[in-house]
Amino acid sequence: MKDYYRILGVNEDAGQDRIKTAFRKLAFEYHPDKNPGNELYAEEKFKEINEAYSVLGDSSKR
């Protein structure tokens, strides 16, 4: 099982605002368009970040 908290770099007691802020920061940093020459790594990382946020961003899935 993936550690979504580690992926987003937040503690397990992080609130929705902190999770959203971490997601936005990482999504911007690893967006494939922002990483020319390293698109494959950035795309995989971006997908992982999105998956983590889809779970942690929804309090019913946490």
Beta strands, then each sheet from edge to edge (+ up, - down):
end
